[in-house]
Amino acid sequence: MLLLQNIRENKEDVLQRLAKRNFKQPELVDAVLEADSQRRQLQKELDDTLARANAIAKEVGILFREGKKEEADAAKAESASLKEKTKELEEKLAAREIELHNALVLIPNTPHASVVQGYGSDDNEIVGVFGEATPMPEGTLPHWELAKKYDLIDFELGVKITGAGFPVYRGQGAKFQRALINYFLDEATKQGYKEHELPIMINKESGYGTGQLPDKDGQMYYVPEDDLYLIPTAEVPLTNLYRDIILKEEDFPVKMTGYTPCFRREAGSYGKDVRGLNRLHQFDKVEIVQLQHPDKSYETLEQMKDYVAGLLKNLELPFRILKLCGGDMGFTSAMTYDMEVFSAAQQKWLEVSSVSNFETFQANRLKLRFKDKQGRMQIAHTLNGSALALPRIVAALLENNQGPDGIKVPDVLVPYFGAKIIN
């Protein structure tokens, strides 16, 4: 959530940055400022009324002791009138605060100054390409055919049990998933990220805290009987561990990691891009999250980007790094890098990680604050990254490493998988 003071003091700058996203509701900014103005006016009137009521309460006792009954009765009548006025002002103030909140949570984060304006993926900036994205020989199979050939993943069985987008991994396929998860977790802990085992269901407060609600309400699985949501990513429970927390400056950086299944409705997805593992309703992912001092968050973003790139290099996958334009960034992000691996059989790039700096946007919702060395209260910055999302990593590994004798397992995974080849 944007800082209200920043909107109040820098309205034009806020609107210019939101324009990089092609934000189509600038009237929301005006609605926020109008509700804020009315709220502050009501708050002043309420404060003045309470102050007058307190003063009269003291006067009544004095007047009675002095035998000034008539004046005391008049003061009591005014006191009763002020109580009614106070109640009315409190109700109006509460309504304005709700109105202000409801408008504020609909406004996305303002992009960092270096983020370029754009409308979609075609406008993203390629900041690095690593490895050779070379065509495969004739007869190369896409991963869904390889999964069937080696009995790794059964997509039809998943449809029978649940529906499309819920694959069943078995045998070497299940073991390969586990190998990747353990490798990613071990690498994260080596870098100082504390591992967490997390709930995969969250309440509304957690969804609002990290910005999935109300923006992604229709994309999340919801259990109405319990008023709970299935998580779209471990970012949500990890970051919410620090909701309503006050840190000390010396606590930074806070580094967390966790593996969870992730659930996304992906409403509206269709066509060839959803084949096989390309787009699922349930998938596995290891997430890294950092809470950081505002002065160091962009340095940390670069470090997290380089860390994810290192994982992809270790997996021997060709990949590229994109800096997203304003129109392709998520609702909560101020700056995002995407990592895409090259799918040899499909001859296209597949996104496998997003690394983002949210600045104060999430922390403001979470009331995640810290005291600086001067004892002043400030709002922390939050960052997160996929390290890594498994489905498309698996797709690329199967396709890029296939050969006549089976599928080569990257060297870093052999100790986890227990074999050099899948056959």
FENWO-V917659 format. One line per field, one symbol per residue. ss: DSSP state (~ for helix, > for strand, _ for the rest). phi: phi as a letter, one per 20 degrees, with the letter a starting at -180 (. if undefined). burial: b if it has 16 or more other C-alpha atoms within 10 Angstrom, else e. A space follows every 50 residues. Layout:
# FENWO-V917659
ss: ???
phi: ???
burial: ???
This chain:
# FENWO-V917659
ss: ___~~~~~~_~~~~~~~~~_______~~~~~~~~~~~~~~~~~~~~~~~~ ~~~~~~~~~~~~~~~___~~~~~~~~~~~~~~~~~~~~~~~~~~~~~~~~ ~~~~________________~~~_>>>>>>____________~~~~~~~_ __>>~~~~~~~______>>__~~~~~~~~~~~~~~~~~~~___>>>____ >>_~~~~~~~______~~~__>>____>>>___~~~~~~~_____>>>~~ ~__>>>>>>>>>>________~~~_______>>>>>>>>>>>_~~~~~~~ ~~~~~~~~~~~~~~____>>>>>__~~~______>>>>>>>>>____>>> >>>>>>>>>_~~~~~~__>>>_____>>>_>>>>>>>>>~~~~~~~~~~~ _>>__>>>__~~~~~~~___>>_
phi: .ffgffffecgffgffffffemfdcfffffffffffffffffffffffff ffffffgffgfffffemeffffffffffffffffffffffffffffffff fffffeeffefggefefadaffefeedaccneeefefgnfdffffffffd lecdfffffffcqfncfdeblfffffgfffffffffffffeneefcdcfd ccefgfffgdnfdefdgfedfcdffdlcdffeafgfffffgdfmddedgf ffeeccbadbfccbflfnfanffdflefbcecbebdddccdbfgfdffff gfffffffgfffffemdfbcdddffgfdefgeeebcdddceeeffelbec fcbcccdelegffffflecbeffeneecefddcbbebbefgfffgfffff dfbfdpdfeggfegfeenbebdb
burial: bbebeebbeeeeebbebbbbbeeeeeebbebbbebbebbeebbeebeebb eebeebeebbeebeeeeeeeebeebbebbeebeebbeebeeebeebbebb eebbbbbbbbbbeebbbbbeeebbeeeeeeeebeebeeebbbbbbbbeee ebbbbeebeeeeebbbbbbeebbebbbebbbbbbbeebbeeebbbeeeeb bbeeebbbbbbbbebeeebbbbeeeeebbbbbbbbbbbbbebbeebbebe eebbbbbbbbbbbbbbeeeeeeeebbbbbbbbbbbbbbbbbbbeeebbeb beebbebbbebbeebbbbbbbbbbbbbbbbbbbbbbbbbbbbbbbbeebb bbbbbbbbbbbbbbbbbbbbbeeeeeebbbbbbbbbbbbbbbbbbbbbbb bbeeebbbbbeebeebbeeebbe
